[in-house]
Amino acid sequence: MKQVIFKKGKVVLEEVPAPKCSANNVLVETLYSLISSGTEMASLTFSKQPLLFKVLKYPTKLAKGLRLIKEHGVFETYKIVTGMLEAGVTPGYSLCGRVIEVGKNIKDIKVGDLVACAGANLASHAEIVSVPRNLVVEVPAEVSAEDAASTTIGAIALQGVRQADLRVGESAVVIGLGLLGQITSQILLASGVKVIGLEFSRARIKKAQENGLKFVFSPAHKNLINEVNRLTNFQGADATIITASNPNDNSIINQALSLTRKRGKVVVVGDIGLQIERLPWYEKEIDLKISTSYGPGRGDEEYENKGIDYPYAYVRWTENRNLAAYLELLKDKKINFSSLVEAKYQLEQASLAYQLLHSNKKPLAVLLAYAPQELETKISPKIELPELQKTEGKIEVGVIGIGNFCQVVHLPNLARLRNYYHLRGICTHDAVKAKYFANRYHANIATTDYQVLLNDPKINLIIITTRHNLHARMVIDALRAGKNVLVEKPLCLTFEELEEIKEVIKNPTIGYSPMLTVGFNRRFSPFLHAIKSEISDRHSPLVINYRMNALYFPPSHWTNTSEGGGRILGEACHIFNIFCYLTNSTATDIQAWGINPLDTFYLATDNFVVSLKFKDGSIANLTYTTEGSEQMPKELMEVYSEGSSFVLNDYKELVGYGTKVKMKTLNPKKGHLEELEELARALHQRKWLIPWEEIEETTRISLEADKQVRQK
């Protein structure tokens, strides 16, 4: 399918794989999409800014970048971050189209329905989109597809009006009569509110007047306050809604104050400067409100992606209900959107559309139209790229999931080990990323459906780096397809899933058992190899202490939800595998305790101690916490064995006491590269990299420890 992408300040139309329809989504064939001149032109400009500017503009990204530097060094971090940004930006967030597939959890929408869709990176300028249920609304029969394409911007305007909470007969000033301001004004007029518009552009003033706005002034009018007072019974407006956009201008917010009555409201919808002059705001006791785009639910993972609605009685106007309400206004002819459309282009002419928006004409609304084609020509979930390198004798790899970890670790390492591996296919739900990383690493297949990789006869190794709740199902599917598997930890999230995987391994359906390994990379670290070598001829049990000073994640972070399963299953499993590796034994006793938190800030599943007794008599203890300082090294291990002691500090330094072992590296050596090297040798020798019994034992310990911490 074709999709518009911003790359380094340019508008590009690319062929990318069509998205896959997940359980809570609908798949939609786009008919019309709306270009948002404000938001999208800002994104287009931002896409050509230097890397340093982009990083400094977003402090959270800067913090993540500094952590990457700490882990991988400046040069590697630069390559990683540059690669992430070069994938491009997918603009668009408002469209109308026809449903072509419905997720299994959705019962109230059917194939063939005309729907309006919302959501940045979801309702983008693409021939096919996959959108969660709560960002989709059915279009009434009386509303045209062109008008319905404006539903998202309409919901944004409607949410701003709701924040103002005006009654019939009250007054409002709308600052900025761009597309958002025009629609806001029409909604207010339809609600019986006296509207006063502020706008510099004469063309936009004329357009607003044609749609019923009687009172419009320039923001630079020398008697503006007097004019507004005259129209509001000399009190000032009951509310001022700011739909203008200029993030560097702090005068707009303070002008809004001067036009608003005492104890009135100022509602910010557009992106403006917010440095207010305290004293006049204090004297007028004005409420300042920021409107959250489409309404309640925006950005809520549970609401948007999982389809869990808010109770109607408690949250009357969610973003989905705002979308539907705007369509009703269109249906009842209360909004004249078609009068605001000043240009229409075919998708193939997208670059011309953005040139027009960048010109002095600055049209209010521009639509992209999508030419009807045979659905089969644009619904393929994969695209094939030319083969640029020799692959004879190499292990053909398919990677499922291209999150940060895969981008930072696995893809660069596969490239380093190109003598062993050839990356044949990449699968991720983001079609643009799939295409970009396939091109960047010279893969032959970019897809949004992992079954495409499982069905490819050339691929003999599948690497799974998705979110944790997907691991077990994908592992089982890959093994049944006859593929060897490297799955990032954890292997699974339940005892039932572990038993199902075990059954597939012990009773393969294809005549032989493919190899399965889990990404317990630390055991392949040169530091761990050195310790293992030193204690290889021991006769007495080991004593091991391990401390993990982990980065704090809030309870809402995906790792703490059903997608991640928590830190015991997701990260502590690494350490349990180290214990199994060093002792070469199985656990006979597992005791786990979490903290008793006073509130929900620190979780018991993030702050716990696990003590293990092994069959060979060894004992091991893990202390895991997110309450520590980031300035402290993350990991410290002490191993005691027959007069020798080993201290491993953050996989950068190993000091032996009673032994000559001493190692030090500049960057952490956690075994990721060595793991892939060893895996290549294991595959060529047709032997398991980590014995299944040890994988099963590590997973069993993790599941039991997690169970105990949650129950105590």
C-alpha positions in Angstrom: 0.0 0.0 0.0 1.0 3.7 -0.3 1.6 5.9 2.7 2.8 9.5 3.1 6.0 9.9 5.2 8.0 12.9 6.3 11.7 12.4 5.8 14.3 15.1 6.5 11.8 17.8 5.7 10.5 16.2 2.5 7.1 14.6 1.7 7.6 11.1 0.4 5.0 8.6 -0.8 6.3 5.1 -0.1 5.1 1.6 -0.8 4.9 -0.2 2.6 3.2 -3.3 3.9 -0.4 -3.0 4.9 -1.1 -3.2 8.6 -2.5 -6.2 10.3 -5.9 -6.1 12.0 -5.5 -7.0 15.7 -8.3 -8.2 18.1 -9.3 -4.7 19.2 -8.9 -2.9 15.9 -10.7 -2.4 12.6 -9.0 -2.4 9.3 -10.1 0.5 7.1 -9.6 1.4 3.4 -9.2 5.1 3.3 -11.4 7.3 1.1 -10.4 10.8 2.3 -7.9 12.1 4.8 -7.6 15.6 6.1 -4.3 17.4 6.2 -3.9 19.4 9.4 -2.0 22.5 8.4 -0.9 23.5 11.9 0.2 20.1 13.4 1.5 18.6 10.2 3.5 21.6 9.0 5.1 21.8 12.4 6.0 18.1 12.1 7.4 18.5 8.6 9.5 21.4 9.7 10.7 19.5 12.8 11.7 16.5 10.7 14.5 18.5 9.0 16.0 19.9 12.2 19.4 18.7 13.3 19.6 15.7 15.6 20.9 17.8 18.5 17.9 20.2 18.3 15.4 17.3 18.3 17.0 15.7 21.3 17.2 18.9 23.4 13.6 19.8 22.6 12.4 16.6 24.4 14.0 16.2 27.9 12.7 12.6 28.2 14.5 11.6 25.0 17.6 13.3 26.2 17.5 11.3 29.4 17.1 8.1 27.3 20.0 9.1 25.1 22.3 9.7 28.1 21.5 6.2 29.3 22.3 4.8 25.8 25.6 6.5 25.9 26.3 5.0 29.3 25.5 1.5 27.9 26.9 1.7 24.4 29.2 4.7 24.1 28.8 8.0 22.1 29.5 6.6 18.6 27.1 3.7 18.8 24.4 5.8 20.5 24.7 8.4 17.7 24.2 5.6 15.1 21.2 4.2 17.0 19.4 7.5 17.5 20.0 8.6 14.0 18.5 5.4 12.7 15.4 5.8 14.8 14.8 9.3 13.5 15.6 8.5 9.8 12.7 6.0 9.7 10.5 9.1 9.2 7.3 10.5 10.6 3.9 9.3 9.6 1.6 12.4 9.5 -2.2 12.5 9.6 -4.8 11.8 12.3 -8.2 12.3 10.7 -9.8 10.3 7.9 -12.9 8.6 6.6 -13.0 5.1 5.0 -14.7 1.8 4.5 -14.2 -1.1 7.0 -12.6 -4.1 5.3 -11.9 -6.3 8.4 -13.0 -6.3 12.0 -11.0 -7.6 15.1 -12.4 -10.6 16.9 -13.2 -8.5 20.0 -15.4 -6.0 18.2 -19.1 -6.8 17.8 -20.7 -3.4 16.9 -19.0 -2.6 13.6 -19.1 -4.7 10.5 -17.3 -5.0 7.2 -18.6 -2.4 4.7 -19.4 0.3 7.3 -18.4 3.9 6.5 -16.4 5.1 9.4 -14.4 8.1 10.6 -11.1 7.4 12.3 -8.8 9.4 14.6 -5.3 9.0 16.1 -1.8 10.2 15.3 0.3 7.4 13.7 -3.0 5.5 13.3 -5.4 7.4 11.1 -2.5 8.5 8.9 -2.3 9.3 5.2 -2.3 5.7 4.1 -4.4 3.6 1.8 -5.1 1.1 4.6 -5.1 1.8 8.3 -5.6 -0.2 11.5 -7.4 1.8 14.2 -8.6 0.8 17.7 -12.3 0.6 18.3 -12.6 3.7 20.5 -11.0 5.8 17.8 -13.5 4.8 15.2 -17.1 6.0 14.8 -19.8 5.1 12.2 -20.7 7.9 9.8 -24.4 8.7 9.5 -25.8 8.1 6.0 -26.5 11.9 5.6 -22.8 12.8 6.0 -20.5 12.7 3.0 -17.1 10.9 3.3 -15.4 14.2 2.5 -17.0 15.9 5.5 -16.5 12.9 7.8 -12.8 13.1 7.1 -12.8 16.2 9.4 -14.1 14.3 12.4 -10.9 14.4 14.5 -10.4 18.1 14.1 -14.1 18.5 14.9 -13.7 16.5 18.1 -10.8 18.7 19.1 -12.8 21.8 18.6 -15.8 20.3 20.5 -13.6 19.3 23.5 -12.4 22.9 23.7 -16.0 24.2 23.7 -16.9 21.6 26.4 -14.0 22.9 28.5 -15.4 26.4 28.2 -18.8 25.1 29.6 -20.8 28.0 28.1 -24.6 28.4 28.3 -27.1 29.8 25.8 -26.8 33.6 25.7 -23.2 33.7 27.1 -20.3 35.1 25.1 -17.0 33.7 23.8 -13.9 35.1 22.1 -12.2 32.7 19.7 -8.5 33.7 19.1 -7.4 32.3 15.7 -9.7 31.5 12.8 -7.7 28.8 11.1 -9.5 25.5 10.5 -9.8 24.7 14.2 -11.0 28.2 15.0 -13.6 28.2 12.2 -15.1 24.9 13.4 -15.0 26.1 17.0 -16.9 29.2 16.1 -19.6 27.3 14.2 -20.1 24.9 17.2 -20.5 27.9 19.5 -22.9 29.6 17.2 -25.0 26.4 16.9 -25.1 26.4 20.8 -26.6 29.8 21.1 -23.4 31.5 22.2 -22.4 35.0 21.1 -19.0 34.6 19.3 -16.3 37.2 18.8 -13.5 36.1 16.5 -10.0 37.4 16.4 -7.9 36.9 13.2 -5.3 38.7 11.1 -6.1 37.1 7.7 -8.8 38.9 5.8 -9.6 35.8 3.8 -10.2 33.8 7.0 -12.3 36.6 8.4 -14.5 36.6 5.3 -14.9 32.8 5.5 -16.0 33.0 9.1 -18.5 35.8 8.3 -19.9 33.7 5.4 -20.6 30.9 8.0 -22.5 33.2 10.4 -19.8 34.9 12.5 -21.0 38.6 12.9 -18.2 40.0 15.1 -14.6 39.7 14.0 -11.6 41.8 14.7 -7.9 41.9 14.2 -6.0 41.0 17.4 -4.0 44.2 16.7 -7.2 46.4 16.7 -6.3 49.5 18.8 -9.7 49.5 20.6 -10.1 45.7 20.9 -10.8 45.6 24.6 -13.5 48.3 24.2 -15.1 46.5 21.3 -15.3 43.2 23.2 -16.6 45.0 26.3 -19.3 46.7 24.2 -20.4 43.4 22.9 -20.5 41.7 26.3 -22.4 44.2 28.4 -19.1 45.8 29.5 -18.1 42.7 31.4 -15.8 40.9 29.1 -16.3 37.5 27.5 -17.5 34.6 29.6 -14.8 32.5 28.1 -11.9 32.9 25.6 -10.9 29.9 23.5 -7.4 30.0 22.0 -7.2 28.0 18.8 -4.2 30.0 17.4 -0.9 28.2 17.3 2.5 29.9 18.1 4.5 28.1 20.8 7.0 31.0 21.1 4.4 33.7 21.6 3.4 34.4 25.2 1.3 37.5 24.3 -1.7 35.5 23.1 -2.4 34.0 26.6 -2.2 37.3 28.3 -4.3 39.0 25.6 -6.9 36.3 26.3 -7.0 37.4 29.9 -7.6 41.0 29.0 -10.7 40.0 27.0 -12.2 37.7 29.6 -14.5 38.8 32.4 -13.7 38.4 36.1 -13.9 34.8 37.1 -14.3 33.7 33.5 -12.4 31.0 31.7 -9.5 30.8 29.3 -9.3 27.5 27.3 -6.1 26.7 25.5 -6.6 24.4 22.5 -3.7 25.5 20.2 0.0 25.3 20.9 1.0 28.7 22.4 3.4 30.1 24.9 2.1 29.9 28.5 4.2 32.4 30.5 1.4 34.3 32.2 1.5 37.6 34.0 0.5 36.5 37.5 -1.0 39.7 39.0 -3.8 40.3 36.4 -4.8 36.6 36.5 -4.8 36.8 40.3 -6.9 39.9 40.3 -9.5 38.5 37.9 -9.5 35.0 39.4 -9.7 33.4 35.9 -9.7 29.7 35.3 -7.1 28.5 32.9 -7.9 25.2 31.2 -5.9 23.1 28.8 -8.0 21.1 26.4 -6.9 17.5 25.9 -7.3 17.1 22.1 -10.2 14.8 21.4 -11.4 14.5 25.0 -11.2 12.0 28.0 -9.4 8.8 27.0 -6.7 10.5 24.9 -3.4 8.7 25.6 -5.0 6.2 27.9 -3.7 2.7 26.9 -6.6 0.9 28.5 -9.2 3.1 26.7 -7.7 3.5 23.3 -5.8 0.3 22.6 -7.8 -2.2 24.7 -11.2 -0.7 24.1 -12.2 -0.4 27.8 -14.8 2.4 27.8 -15.4 4.8 30.6 -18.8 4.5 32.4 -21.3 6.7 30.6 -22.8 8.1 33.8 -19.4 9.3 35.1 -17.6 10.4 31.9 -20.3 11.7 29.6 -18.1 12.9 26.8 -15.2 10.6 26.0 -13.2 11.2 22.9 -15.2 8.5 21.0 -18.5 10.2 22.0 -17.1 13.6 21.0 -16.2 12.1 17.6 -19.8 10.9 17.2 -21.3 14.2 18.5 -19.4 16.1 15.8 -20.8 13.8 13.1 -24.3 14.6 14.4 -23.6 18.3 14.0 -22.5 17.6 10.4 -25.6 15.5 9.9 -27.9 18.3 11.2 -26.1 20.9 9.0 -24.9 22.8 12.0 -21.4 22.7 10.7 -20.5 23.7 7.2 -17.2 21.9 6.7 -17.3 21.7 2.9 -17.0 25.5 2.8 -13.6 25.3 4.6 -12.1 22.9 2.0 -10.0 25.0 -0.2 -8.1 22.3 -2.0 -8.3 18.6 -2.8 -5.5 16.4 -4.1 -5.1 12.7 -5.0 -2.8 10.8 -2.7 -0.2 10.6 -5.4 -0.1 14.5 -5.3 0.6 14.7 -1.6 3.8 16.7 -2.0 1.8 19.3 -4.0 -0.7 19.6 -1.2 2.0 20.3 1.4 3.6 22.9 -1.0 0.3 24.7 -1.1 0.1 24.7 2.7 3.6 26.1 2.8 2.7 28.9 0.4 1.3 32.3 1.1 -2.2 31.1 0.3 -2.4 28.9 3.5 -5.7 27.1 2.7 -7.9 26.2 5.7 -8.5 22.6 4.9 -6.9 20.3 2.3 -8.2 16.8 1.6 -6.3 13.9 0.1 -8.5 11.6 -2.0 -7.7 7.9 -2.5 -8.4 6.4 -5.9 -10.5 3.2 -5.9 -8.3 0.1 -6.8 -8.6 -3.6 -6.4 -8.3 -4.2 -2.7 -5.8 -7.1 -3.3 -3.3 -4.6 -4.8 -2.9 -2.6 -1.6 -3.8 -5.0 1.3 -0.7 -7.3 1.2 0.9 -7.4 4.6 4.4 -7.7 3.1 6.7 -6.2 0.5 9.8 -7.8 -0.9 13.0 -5.9 -1.3 15.9 -6.8 -3.7 18.6 -9.2 -2.4 21.8 -7.2 -2.1 24.2 -9.7 -0.6 25.2 -13.3 -0.9 23.4 -15.6 1.6 24.9 -19.0 0.9 25.8 -20.9 4.0 24.4 -18.2 6.3 21.6 -18.6 8.9 18.5 -16.8 7.5 16.9 -14.8 10.2 13.4 -13.4 10.7 12.9 -10.8 13.4 9.5 -10.2 15.0 9.2 -7.0 16.9 11.4 -3.9 16.3 11.3 -2.1 19.7 14.1 -0.1 21.3 15.9 -3.2 22.5 16.0 -4.8 19.1 17.1 -1.6 17.4 19.8 -1.0 20.0 21.1 -4.6 20.4 20.0 -7.3 18.1 19.9 -5.6 14.7 23.4 -4.0 15.1 24.8 -7.3 16.4 23.3 -9.3 13.5 25.0 -6.8 11.2 28.3 -7.2 13.0 28.0 -11.0 12.6 27.1 -10.9 8.9 29.5 -13.8 8.2 27.1 -16.0 10.3 23.7 -14.4 9.7 21.6 -12.9 7.0 18.6 -10.9 8.1 15.9 -12.0 5.7 12.8 -10.6 7.1 11.5 -8.0 9.6 8.0 -7.9 11.2 6.5 -5.1 13.2 3.1 -3.6 13.5 4.4 -0.3 12.2 4.6 -0.6 8.4 6.9 2.3 8.0 9.4 1.0 10.5 9.2 -2.5 9.0 10.2 -1.0 5.6 12.8 1.3 6.9 14.7 -1.3 9.0 14.4 -3.9 6.3 16.1 -1.4 3.9 18.7 -0.3 6.5 19.8 -3.8 7.3 19.4 -5.2 3.7 16.6 -7.6 4.6 14.4 -9.0 1.8 11.0 -8.9 3.5 9.2 -6.2 5.4 5.9 -7.3 6.9 3.3 -6.5 9.6 2.2 -10.2 9.9 4.6 -12.6 11.6 3.0 -15.6 9.9 4.7 -14.3 6.7 8.1 -15.0 8.2 7.0 -18.4 9.6 5.8 -19.4 6.2 9.0 -18.4 4.4 10.9 -21.6 3.6 14.3 -19.9 3.6 14.1 -18.6 7.2 15.5 -21.0 9.7 15.8 -18.8 12.8 13.1 -16.6 14.3 14.1 -13.9 16.8 11.2 -12.7 18.9 11.5 -9.3 20.7 7.9 -8.3 21.1 6.1 -7.4 24.3 6.1 -10.2 26.8 2.5 -11.3 26.6 3.0 -12.3 23.0 6.1 -14.5 23.5 4.5 -17.8 24.3 2.0 -17.8 21.3 4.7 -16.8 18.9 7.2 -19.4 20.2 4.6 -22.2 19.8 3.6 -21.0 16.3 7.3 -20.8 15.2 8.2 -24.2 16.6 5.2 -25.8 14.9 6.3 -24.1 11.7 9.7 -25.9 12.0 11.7 -22.7 12.9 14.5 -22.5 15.4 13.7 -19.8 17.9 15.5 -17.2 20.0 12.9 -15.5 22.2 13.9 -12.6 24.4 13.1 -13.2 28.1 10.7 -14.1 29.5 9.7 -17.3 27.7 6.2 -17.1 28.9 4.0 -15.5 31.7 2.1 -18.5 33.1 2.7 -22.1 34.2 0.0 -23.1 31.6 2.0 -21.5 28.8 5.2 -23.2 30.0 3.4 -26.6 29.9 2.1 -25.9 26.3 5.6 -25.0 25.1 7.1 -28.1 26.8 4.5 -30.3 25.1 5.4 -28.8 21.6 9.1 -29.5 22.3 8.6 -33.0 23.6 6.1 -34.0 20.9 6.9 -32.0 17.7 4.3 -32.1 15.0 6.8 -31.9 12.1 9.0 -35.0 12.7 11.8 -33.2 14.4 12.3 -30.7 17.2 13.6 -27.3 16.3 15.9 -25.6 18.8 14.5 -23.1 21.3 16.7 -20.7 23.3 15.8 -17.7 25.5 17.7 -14.5 25.6 19.5 -15.1 28.9 22.5 -13.2 27.5 24.4 -12.6 30.8 25.5 -16.2 30.9 27.5 -15.5 27.7 29.3 -12.5 29.2 33.1 -12.9 29.2 32.9 -12.0 32.9 30.6 -14.9 33.7 32.7 -17.3 31.6 35.7 -16.3 33.6 33.9 -17.0 36.9 32.6 -20.3 35.6 36.0 -21.3 34.5 37.6 -20.6 37.9 35.0 -22.6 39.8 34.7 -25.5 37.4 36.5 -28.0 39.6 34.9 -27.0 42.9 33.6 -29.6 45.3 31.7 -27.4 47.8 28.5 -25.4 47.3 28.5 -21.8 46.2 27.2 -18.7 48.0 25.9 -16.0 45.6 24.6 -12.6 46.3 23.2 -10.4 43.5 21.9 -6.9 43.8 19.8 -5.2 41.1 19.4 -1.5 41.4 16.8 -1.2 38.6 15.4 1.9 36.9 12.0 3.0 38.3 8.9 2.5 36.2 5.5 3.8 37.2 2.8 1.1 37.9 1.2 2.1 34.6 4.3 1.3 32.5 3.7 -1.7 30.2 6.2 -3.9 32.0 4.0 -3.8 35.1 0.8 -4.6 33.2 -0.6 -7.8 31.7 1.6 -7.1 28.6 4.8 -7.2 30.6 4.0 -9.5 33.5 6.2 -7.5 36.0 9.9 -7.3 36.7 10.3 -10.8 38.3 9.2 -12.5 35.1 10.7 -9.8 32.8 14.1 -9.2 34.3 14.8 -11.2 37.4 14.7 -14.3 35.3 18.1 -13.2 33.9 19.6 -13.6 37.4 17.9 -16.9 38.2 19.5 -18.2 35.0 22.9 -17.0 36.2 22.3 -18.9 39.4 21.4 -22.1 37.5 24.4 -21.6 35.2 27.0 -21.2 37.9 25.6 -23.9 40.2 24.8 -26.3 37.4 22.0 -27.4 39.6 18.2 -27.2 40.2 16.4 -25.3 42.9 14.9 -27.3 45.7 13.6 -24.4 47.8 12.3 -21.0 46.6 11.5 -18.2 49.0 10.4 -14.8 47.8 9.2 -11.7 49.7 8.2 -8.3 48.4 7.9 -5.0 50.3 4.7 -4.0 51.9 4.2 -0.7 50.2 2.4 2.2 51.9 0.9 3.3 48.5 1.1 2.4 44.9 4.2 4.3 44.0 6.6 1.5 44.8 5.4 -2.0 43.9 6.1 -5.2 45.7 6.9 -6.8 42.3 9.5 -4.2 41.7 11.1 -4.4 45.2 11.7 -7.9 46.4 14.2 -10.5 47.7 14.3 -14.1 46.3 16.4 -16.8 48.1 17.1 -20.1 46.5 18.5 -23.4 47.8 20.0 -25.7 45.1 20.2 -29.4 45.0 24.0 -29.3 45.2 23.8 -27.3 48.5 24.5 -23.9 47.0 22.5 -20.9 48.1 21.8 -17.7 46.1 20.1 -14.5 47.0 18.7 -11.8 44.7 17.8 -8.3 46.0 15.9 -6.3 43.4 14.8 -2.7 44.0 13.6 0.4 42.1 14.0 2.5 45.2 17.7 3.2 44.7 19.5 6.1 43.0 20.3 6.0 39.3 23.8 7.3 40.2 24.5 3.9 41.8 25.7 1.1 39.4 22.8 -1.1 38.3 24.1 -4.6 39.0 26.6 -6.1 41.5 27.3 -9.8 42.1 29.4 -11.6 44.7 30.3 -15.3 44.4 32.0 -17.2 47.2 33.7 -20.6 46.5 36.2 -22.6 48.4 38.5 -19.7 49.5 37.9 -17.6 46.5 35.7 -14.6 46.1 34.5 -12.8 42.9 33.0 -9.3 42.7 31.3 -8.3 39.4 30.5 -4.7 39.1 27.9 -3.7 36.5 29.5 -6.0 33.9 32.4 -3.5 33.6 34.8 -4.9 36.2 35.5 -8.3 37.7 37.8 -8.5 40.7 38.9 -11.9 42.2 40.1 -12.4 45.7 42.2 -15.5 46.4 42.5 -15.9 42.6 44.3 -14.0 39.9 41.1 -13.2 37.9 40.9 -9.5 37.1 39.0 -8.0 34.1 37.9 -4.5 33.2 36.1 -2.9 30.2 35.0 0.6 29.3 31.4 -0.4 28.4 29.3 -3.1 30.0 29.8 -6.6 28.5 26.5 -8.3 29.1 26.9 -11.1 26.5 24.5 -10.0 23.8 27.0 -10.3 20.9 28.6 -13.4 22.4 25.1 -15.0 22.7 24.5 -14.6 18.9 28.0 -16.0 18.2 27.5 -19.0 20.3 24.0 -19.5 18.8 25.4 -19.6 15.3 27.8 -22.3 16.3 25.1 -24.2 18.1 22.8 -24.1 15.1 25.5 -25.4 12.7 26.2 -28.2 15.2 22.4 -28.9 15.7 22.7 -28.7 19.4 20.7 -26.6 22.0 22.5 -23.5 23.1 20.9 -23.7 26.5 19.5 -27.1 27.5 15.7 -27.2 27.6 15.8 -28.4 31.2 17.7 -25.3 32.3 15.3 -23.0 30.4 12.4 -24.7 32.0 14.0 -24.5 35.5 14.7 -20.8 35.1 11.2 -20.1 34.0 9.7 -22.3 36.8 11.7 -20.3 39.4 10.6 -17.0 38.0 6.9 -18.0 37.9 7.0 -19.4 41.5 8.9 -16.3 42.9 6.3 -14.0 41.1 3.5 -16.0 42.6 4.9 -15.8 46.1 5.5 -12.1 46.0 2.0 -11.4 44.7 0.4 -13.6 47.3 2.3 -12.5 50.5 
